[in-house]
Amino acid sequence: MLKDFFQKKKTYATITSDKAKRDIPEGLMTKCSKCGAILVTKELEKNAKVCTGCGHHFRLSALERIQCTLDDGVIVEYDSDMISLDPLDFPGYKEKLAKSTEVSGMKDAIITGEGTIGGFPAVVGIISFDFFQGTLGSVVGEKITRAIEKAIEKQYPLILFSTSGGARMQESILSLMQMAKTSAALKKLDSQGGLFISVITDPTYGGVSASFAMLGDVIIAEPGAAFGFAGRIVIEQTIRQKLPDNFQTSEFNLKHGQLDQVVHRKDIKATLTKLLDLHTVPNRSDV
Amino acid sequence: MAGELPFELPLIELRGKIEELRKFGSEKNIDFTDEIFRLEERYASLEADLYSDLTAAQKMQIARHPGRPTTLDYILHIFSDFCELHGDRLFGDDLAIVGGIAKLDGLPVTVIGHQKGKDTKDNILRNFGMAHPEGFRKALRLMKQANKFNRPIITFIDTPGAYPGNAAEERGQSEAIARNLVEMAGFQVPIICVIIGEGGSGGALALGVGNRVLMLENSIYSVITPNGAASILWKDASKADQAAEAMKITAQNMLQMEIVEEVIPEPKGGAHKDLINQADAVRQALIRHMGELTRMEQAELSEDRYRKFRAIGEFTFQD
C-alpha cells in the first residue's frame, strides 16, 4: 500500500518533469522510450544501452556496436571512402544524404571490415539506423557484396548486423536490385561452405529483411526488435487488419519459426563466439 | 469500347464526333466524305502524339488497366500443352501465383507468374496478384523441379507487391522472398523473366532474378508503388503521379539503367488492345532469347546471372 503510494507519486513527478528536465544538463539523463524510467546516461552506456529498468534495448550506432562486439573494439575497415551518388536526380536526395552524414558522422549507412570476436577472425558488416534509417541503397548493397566476396576469399565467417527502414526509395530500382545482388553473392558463399550469421536489431524491414537478413545459416535477434517485411502501419493502412500487440517483435518471430534465438545484447558477443567456435573443426591431432 | 483511361478522353471524344457525323450523313443522305477524312487524319495524328510520349503516370495507368493481359493469357497464347501444378507442399496453394510445365515452340519449360484476377471475384481469390509466402514457395518448388530436369524457367511478373498482412508475416514473407532470390541466383538452367504489367517491389523481384529480364513497353518496375512512395516521402498518397516520374519506373528507364535487356513494343494504347499480336511479340522474344541461352553451359548460366546483378549500383569514392 505504502509502496503503491510512492509509485503513484513517482509517476506524478514524471508528468511534470518538464521543469526537472530543464534543470538537468543536456545528456546527463536519458529517458527510456519504453518504460519511461529516467536513467543516468553514463550508467546506460555502461550497460550497452540496455535499460536497467525494463531491459529495453536502445538502438546502437555502428560504432557503438563495434565497441561492444569486436575484440578491443577494433575493426579493419573495408571501402571506408565509398559514398552514394544521386543516379536518378531524385528531388531532395542530395540534401538528405548531407544531413544524414551530419547527424551520424558516417559516409553511408554501413561499416564493413574484418576483426576478431572472441579471438575468431570474421568479416563483419554493421548497418547504422542513424544514417538515412539504415536504408538499402547502392553503397550498402555494394559494401555488403564486397564483404561477402572478402569472406569467400579469406575463408572467414561473415556476420552482418542488420537494422533498416527498408529500401532507399531515392535510388528506386537500383535499391531493389541490391537485394538480388547481395543474395547472389550469399549464394556463392553458401556453395563454398562459408558460414553466415545474421544478427537482427531494431528495426529491420522491407528490402533488408527480405534479402540478406533472413539468409543467415543462423539468425539471432535482440529482444524486442521490430522486424518483418511490411510494417504495422503499412498493413493497417492497406488491409485494415487488427494486429496483435507483440506483432513483429523478435519474440513473435521466434514463436513463428523465423529465428534461431533471441539474445540479450550483453550475451551477443558470447553467443557469436560460441557459434564461431562450433563451426571450427579441430585438427585431428589436437583431439 | 470499354476501359478507356482518363488521358485517352480527347481520342474518345473525337471518335464520337466522327461516328456522329457519319450517322448524320447517312441519315440525311449528305456526303461528308471529305470532312470525315480530315477528322480521321486528325484522329491519327492525335493518337500518334498521345501514345508516342506517354508519361510515367500514364504508363502506370496502362500497366494497371483491368483488361491488361495476365500471366494465364500469355501462357495460353504462347505455349502448348500447359500442365498447371499447384501448392507449396508446406502450407497451401496460393492462387496469386500460377505455374506449371508447358512447351515453348516444342521445348519443355517451367512457366510461373503472378496472376491478377479478371474480375472482382477472381481478384479476391487471387489477392490482386499479391502473393503470400506459400505463393513464393510454390514458385520455388517449381523452379527447383525445373533445375532438376534441366528445364528452362520463364516467369511473368505482374504484382503490386507481396501481400502485406499478419498471416503473411507469421509464415515468413521476408524469408520466402529472400530464399527465392538466393536460389534463383544459383540455378543452372536458363531463366527469362518478362515484366508484363506491374513490377512491384520484392514481390516482383522474387520471380525476377533472370539471365534475361524483358519488359513490355507500358509496364513498370519499382522498389515501392508510387502511391506508397508518395505517402512516405511527402505524406500524400495523391502525389503518386509525381512519385512515378521521380522514381523512373518505365521500361525505357529500365533499359537505360541496364536493369532489363529488351523492351517489347505494345500496340497503340497498350497490350489490352490486341492480345493476340502482343502474345506473339512476347513469344518471338522468348524464342530468340531462349535460343541464345540454351547454347550456354550449365555453370555459365549461373555465372552469367551473377555478373548481371553484380554490376548493378551507382556509387563513388571520396578521398
Chai-1 contact restraints between the chains, C-beta under 6 A:
chainA,res_idxA,chainB,res_idxB,connection_type,confidence,min_distance_angstrom,max_distance_angstrom,comment,restraint_id
A,D81,B,F317,contact,1.0,0.0,6.0,A-B,restraint_1
A,D81,B,Q318,contact,1.0,0.0,6.0,A-B,restraint_2
A,M82,B,F315,contact,1.0,0.0,6.0,A-B,restraint_3
A,M82,B,F317,contact,1.0,0.0,6.0,A-B,restraint_4
A,I83,B,T316,contact,1.0,0.0,6.0,A-B,restraint_5
A,I83,B,Q318,contact,1.0,0.0,6.0,A-B,restraint_6
A,L85,B,E314,contact,1.0,0.0,6.0,A-B,restraint_7
A,L85,B,T316,contact,1.0,0.0,6.0,A-B,restraint_8
A,P87,B,E314,contact,1.0,0.0,6.0,A-B,restraint_9
A,L88,B,K248,contact,1.0,0.0,6.0,A-B,restraint_10
A,F90,B,A246,contact,1.0,0.0,6.0,A-B,restraint_11
A,P91,B,A246,contact,1.0,0.0,6.0,A-B,restraint_12
A,S138,B,G313,contact,1.0,0.0,6.0,A-B,restraint_13
A,S138,B,E314,contact,1.0,0.0,6.0,A-B,restraint_14
A,S138,B,F315,contact,1.0,0.0,6.0,A-B,restraint_15
A,V139,B,F315,contact,1.0,0.0,6.0,A-B,restraint_16
A,G141,B,G313,contact,1.0,0.0,6.0,A-B,restraint_17
A,E142,B,G313,contact,1.0,0.0,6.0,A-B,restraint_18
A,E142,B,F315,contact,1.0,0.0,6.0,A-B,restraint_19
A,A167,B,V223,contact,1.0,0.0,6.0,A-B,restraint_20
A,M169,B,I224,contact,1.0,0.0,6.0,A-B,restraint_21
A,M169,B,A229,contact,1.0,0.0,6.0,A-B,restraint_22
A,S172,B,V223,contact,1.0,0.0,6.0,A-B,restraint_23
A,S172,B,M247,contact,1.0,0.0,6.0,A-B,restraint_24
A,S172,B,K248,contact,1.0,0.0,6.0,A-B,restraint_25
A,I173,B,Y221,contact,1.0,0.0,6.0,A-B,restraint_26
A,I173,B,I259,contact,1.0,0.0,6.0,A-B,restraint_27
A,S175,B,V223,contact,1.0,0.0,6.0,A-B,restraint_28
A,L176,B,L205,contact,1.0,0.0,6.0,A-B,restraint_29
A,L176,B,V223,contact,1.0,0.0,6.0,A-B,restraint_30
A,M177,B,I312,contact,1.0,0.0,6.0,A-B,restraint_31
A,M179,B,L181,contact,1.0,0.0,6.0,A-B,restraint_32
A,A180,B,L181,contact,1.0,0.0,6.0,A-B,restraint_33
A,A180,B,V209,contact,1.0,0.0,6.0,A-B,restraint_34
A,A180,B,F309,contact,1.0,0.0,6.0,A-B,restraint_35
A,K181,B,F309,contact,1.0,0.0,6.0,A-B,restraint_36
A,K181,B,I312,contact,1.0,0.0,6.0,A-B,restraint_37
A,S183,B,L181,contact,1.0,0.0,6.0,A-B,restraint_38
A,S183,B,V182,contact,1.0,0.0,6.0,A-B,restraint_39
A,S183,B,A185,contact,1.0,0.0,6.0,A-B,restraint_40
A,A184,B,A185,contact,1.0,0.0,6.0,A-B,restraint_41
A,A184,B,Y306,contact,1.0,0.0,6.0,A-B,restraint_42
A,A184,B,F309,contact,1.0,0.0,6.0,A-B,restraint_43
A,L186,B,V182,contact,1.0,0.0,6.0,A-B,restraint_44
A,K187,B,V182,contact,1.0,0.0,6.0,A-B,restraint_45
A,K187,B,A185,contact,1.0,0.0,6.0,A-B,restraint_46
A,K187,B,G186,contact,1.0,0.0,6.0,A-B,restraint_47
A,S209,B,S174,contact,1.0,0.0,6.0,A-B,restraint_48
A,A210,B,S174,contact,1.0,0.0,6.0,A-B,restraint_49
A,A210,B,I177,contact,1.0,0.0,6.0,A-B,restraint_50
A,A210,B,A178,contact,1.0,0.0,6.0,A-B,restraint_51
A,A210,B,G202,contact,1.0,0.0,6.0,A-B,restraint_52
A,S211,B,A178,contact,1.0,0.0,6.0,A-B,restraint_53
A,M214,B,S174,contact,1.0,0.0,6.0,A-B,restraint_54
A,M214,B,E175,contact,1.0,0.0,6.0,A-B,restraint_55
A,M214,B,A178,contact,1.0,0.0,6.0,A-B,restraint_56
A,L215,B,A178,contact,1.0,0.0,6.0,A-B,restraint_57
A,L215,B,V182,contact,1.0,0.0,6.0,A-B,restraint_58
A,G228,B,E169,contact,1.0,0.0,6.0,A-B,restraint_59
A,F229,B,Q173,contact,1.0,0.0,6.0,A-B,restraint_60
A,F229,B,S174,contact,1.0,0.0,6.0,A-B,restraint_61
A,A230,B,P164,contact,1.0,0.0,6.0,A-B,restraint_62
A,V234,B,P164,contact,1.0,0.0,6.0,A-B,restraint_63
A,I235,B,P164,contact,1.0,0.0,6.0,A-B,restraint_64
A,I235,B,G165,contact,1.0,0.0,6.0,A-B,restraint_65
A,T238,B,P164,contact,1.0,0.0,6.0,A-B,restraint_66
A,I239,B,G165,contact,1.0,0.0,6.0,A-B,restraint_67
A,Q241,B,G165,contact,1.0,0.0,6.0,A-B,restraint_68
A,Q241,B,N166,contact,1.0,0.0,6.0,A-B,restraint_69
A,L243,B,N166,contact,1.0,0.0,6.0,A-B,restraint_70
A,H256,B,E170,contact,1.0,0.0,6.0,A-B,restraint_71
A,Q258,B,G172,contact,1.0,0.0,6.0,A-B,restraint_72
